[in-house]
Amino acid sequence: MKALAKMLELPFNMALRFPILDFKSLPFGENLNPKLLRGVVALVAVGFTTAAYIYYRRRSPTKGSLDPNNFKEFQLIKKTQLSHNVARFRFALPTPSSVLGLPVGKNILARGKDSQGEEVLRSYTPITLDSDVGYFELVVKMYPNGKMSHHFRQMKEGDYLAVRGPKGRFSYKPGQVRGFGMLAGGSGITPMFQLIRAILENPKDKTKVHLVYANVTEDDILLKEELDDFANKFPHRFEVHYVLSKPPNQWNGGIGFISKEMIRSHCPEPAQDIQILRCGPPPMNKAMAANLDALGYTSNMQFEF
Ligand SMILES: Cc1cc2nc3c(=O)[nH]c(=O)nc-3n(C[C@H](O)[C@H](O)[C@H](O)COP(=O)(O)OP(=O)(O)OC[C@H]3O[C@@H](n4cnc5c(N)ncnc54)[C@H](O)[C@@H]3O)c2cc1C
C-alpha cells in the first residue's frame, strides 16, 4: 500500500498543481479549454498510475504465504478421494489473491497427530505452482499404519493443517540442464510433477524431461491423466514410461521394478548437462542409486529428493 501511495503522489501533485498554470501565457494558450485540458491531465495521471502499479505488481509478486521458521495454519476447502488410499487436498491461502510462495523444487513440512495423539512431522510437495492463486494442493497417499496418513485420513473440509516452509536442497532455474531423467515411485511423483509443470508451462524453457514412473498396479498411478495430457501436448519436451510390478493382462508399459535397461532406454545418457532425479520409498531409492552408478552417472548427475 505504501508503494502505491508513493506512486500516486506524483500524478496527484501534478493534477493539483495544473490548474494554477497560466495557459494564456503559452504560445497556443488562447485556443485551450482549461477544463478539457485538466480532464486530459487527470486521465493521463490515472493511466500512468495504473500502468505503474501493474508494472510494480508484476516485478514484485505478492509475498508468499509460508514462514520457514513458524507453522502457519491453512484451511482445507476441498478433499477429493482419487482412489481407495489417495486423496487430493485443496487448502485456502490467506486471501484469494495470495500465492503459496514455494520455489520450484522445494517442499513443505506438515504437522499432524497420529492415531495415539502424538505429534508427527512429514514432508509434502504441492502439485500446484505460484501461478495457482488463492490455494495450494497436495496429493497424499495414505498408508494403513502410516502416522501422518492417519492425520490426513481424518481431515475434513473446514479443518486446518499446520505447515512450515519452504525447505529442501533442490533448486531450479530454467536452462540449468539440457534434460532431466526422473525415476519416481508411488507418491514420489509429487516433486517431479511440480518440476514438470513448471518446465512445460514455461514456453521459454527448452529442458527435456524423461519420466519413468513405477507403481504396483495401474490404479496406483497418481496424476496419470495430467501426465498423459502433458505427453500429448508436449511430445518433444516430455515423455513418460510407466512401470508396474503387477500389470493388468493388457499392458504395454514396463513390468517389474525399474531396471538398468529401462533407465538406458528412457533416460538421457550420462553427460555433464543432464541430471537424473529420484524419489520413491527408501528401498527403491537405494536400488536406483546402484543402477545409476553402474550406468556411469556421476554423483553430480544424480539427485535424490
Ligand atoms: C521431499 C518429500 C516430499 C514428499 N511429498 C509427498 C507428497 O506430496 N505426497 C505424499 O503422499 N507423500 C509425500 N512424501 C512422503 C511423506 O513425507 C510421508 O513419508 C508419507 O506420507 C508417509 O508418512 P506416514 O507418517 O503416513 O508413514 P510412516 O508412519 O512414516 O510409515 C508407515 C509405513 O508406511 C509405509 N510408507 C511410508 N512412506 C512410504 C513411501 N514413501 N512409500 C512406500 N511406503 C511407505 C511404510 O511401510 C512404513 O512402514 C514426501 C516425502 C519427501 C521426503
The ligand as an SDF file (V2000), in Angstrom:
LIG
                    3D

 53 58  0  0  0  0  0  0  0  0999 V2000
   10.5930  -34.2140   -0.0890 C   0  0  0  0  0  0  0  0  0  0  0  0
    9.4220  -35.1470    0.1260 C   0  0  0  0  0  0  0  0  0  0  0  0
    8.1980  -34.8550   -0.4630 C   0  0  0  0  0  0  0  0  0  0  0  0
    7.1110  -35.7180   -0.2770 C   0  0  0  0  0  0  0  0  0  0  0  0
    5.9270  -35.4090   -0.8720 N   0  0  0  0  0  0  0  0  0  0  0  0
    4.8640  -36.2380   -0.6920 C   0  0  0  0  0  0  0  0  0  0  0  0
    3.6000  -35.9340   -1.3010 C   0  0  0  0  0  0  0  0  0  0  0  0
    3.4390  -34.8950   -1.9590 O   0  0  0  0  0  0  0  0  0  0  0  0
    2.5870  -36.8150   -1.1340 N   0  0  0  0  0  0  0  0  0  0  0  0
    2.7320  -37.9690   -0.3820 C   0  0  0  0  0  0  0  0  0  0  0  0
    1.7590  -38.7320   -0.2680 O   0  0  0  0  0  0  0  0  0  0  0  0
    3.8970  -38.2480    0.2160 N   0  0  0  0  0  0  0  0  0  0  0  0
    4.9570  -37.4190    0.0950 C   0  0  0  0  0  0  0  0  0  0  0  0
    6.1250  -37.6990    0.7310 N   0  0  0  0  0  0  0  0  0  0  0  0
    6.1650  -38.8330    1.6930 C   0  0  0  0  0  0  0  0  0  0  0  0
    5.6450  -38.3150    3.0630 C   0  0  0  0  0  0  0  0  0  0  0  0
    6.5900  -37.4080    3.6150 O   0  0  0  0  0  0  0  0  0  0  0  0
    5.4430  -39.4280    4.1000 C   0  0  0  0  0  0  0  0  0  0  0  0
    6.6180  -40.1980    4.1870 O   0  0  0  0  0  0  0  0  0  0  0  0
    4.2550  -40.3330    3.7610 C   0  0  0  0  0  0  0  0  0  0  0  0
    3.0700  -39.5470    3.7270 O   0  0  0  0  0  0  0  0  0  0  0  0
    4.0910  -41.4440    4.8000 C   0  0  0  0  0  0  0  0  0  0  0  0
    4.0500  -40.8690    6.0640 O   0  0  0  0  0  0  0  0  0  0  0  0
    3.3160  -41.6110    7.2670 P   0  0  0  0  0  0  0  0  0  0  0  0
    3.6370  -40.8590    8.5280 O   0  0  0  0  0  0  0  0  0  0  0  0
    1.8810  -41.8210    6.9560 O   0  0  0  0  0  0  0  0  0  0  0  0
    4.0030  -43.0400    7.2630 O   0  0  0  0  0  0  0  0  0  0  0  0
    5.0260  -43.6070    8.3660 P   0  0  0  0  0  0  0  0  0  0  0  0
    4.3490  -43.6950    9.6790 O   0  0  0  0  0  0  0  0  0  0  0  0
    6.2900  -42.7960    8.2870 O   0  0  0  0  0  0  0  0  0  0  0  0
    5.3270  -45.0310    7.7700 O   0  0  0  0  0  0  0  0  0  0  0  0
    4.4170  -46.1080    7.9420 C   0  0  0  0  0  0  0  0  0  0  0  0
    4.5960  -47.1570    6.8810 C   0  0  0  0  0  0  0  0  0  0  0  0
    4.1120  -46.6090    5.6420 O   0  0  0  0  0  0  0  0  0  0  0  0
    4.8840  -47.0930    4.5910 C   0  0  0  0  0  0  0  0  0  0  0  0
    5.4750  -45.9700    3.8600 N   0  0  0  0  0  0  0  0  0  0  0  0
    5.7690  -44.7620    4.3600 C   0  0  0  0  0  0  0  0  0  0  0  0
    6.2420  -43.9640    3.3970 N   0  0  0  0  0  0  0  0  0  0  0  0
    6.2620  -44.6950    2.2740 C   0  0  0  0  0  0  0  0  0  0  0  0
    6.6360  -44.4350    0.9410 C   0  0  0  0  0  0  0  0  0  0  0  0
    7.0820  -43.2340    0.5500 N   0  0  0  0  0  0  0  0  0  0  0  0
    6.4980  -45.4350    0.0480 N   0  0  0  0  0  0  0  0  0  0  0  0
    6.0360  -46.6570    0.4060 C   0  0  0  0  0  0  0  0  0  0  0  0
    5.6650  -46.9660    1.6630 N   0  0  0  0  0  0  0  0  0  0  0  0
    5.7880  -46.0020    2.5750 C   0  0  0  0  0  0  0  0  0  0  0  0
    5.9630  -47.9690    5.1370 C   0  0  0  0  0  0  0  0  0  0  0  0
    5.5310  -49.2890    5.0170 O   0  0  0  0  0  0  0  0  0  0  0  0
    6.0290  -47.5540    6.5790 C   0  0  0  0  0  0  0  0  0  0  0  0
    6.4850  -48.6040    7.3550 O   0  0  0  0  0  0  0  0  0  0  0  0
    7.2420  -36.8850    0.5320 C   0  0  0  0  0  0  0  0  0  0  0  0
    8.4570  -37.1630    1.1340 C   0  0  0  0  0  0  0  0  0  0  0  0
    9.5420  -36.3200    0.9330 C   0  0  0  0  0  0  0  0  0  0  0  0
   10.8530  -36.6430    1.5950 C   0  0  0  0  0  0  0  0  0  0  0  0
  1  2  1  0
  2  3  1  0
  2 52  2  0
  3  4  2  0
  4  5  1  0
  4 50  1  0
  5  6  2  0
  6  7  1  0
  6 13  1  0
  7  8  2  0
  7  9  1  0
  9 10  1  0
 10 11  2  0
 10 12  1  0
 12 13  2  0
 13 14  1  0
 14 15  1  0
 14 50  1  0
 15 16  1  0
 16 17  1  0
 16 18  1  0
 18 19  1  0
 18 20  1  0
 20 21  1  0
 20 22  1  0
 22 23  1  0
 23 24  1  0
 24 25  2  0
 24 26  1  0
 24 27  1  0
 27 28  1  0
 28 29  2  0
 28 30  1  0
 28 31  1  0
 31 32  1  0
 32 33  1  0
 33 34  1  0
 33 48  1  0
 34 35  1  0
 35 36  1  0
 35 46  1  0
 36 37  1  0
 36 45  1  0
 37 38  2  0
 38 39  1  0
 39 40  1  0
 39 45  2  0
 40 41  1  0
 40 42  2  0
 42 43  1  0
 43 44  2  0
 44 45  1  0
 46 47  1  0
 46 48  1  0
 48 49  1  0
 50 51  2  0
 51 52  1  0
 52 53  1  0
M  END
$$$$
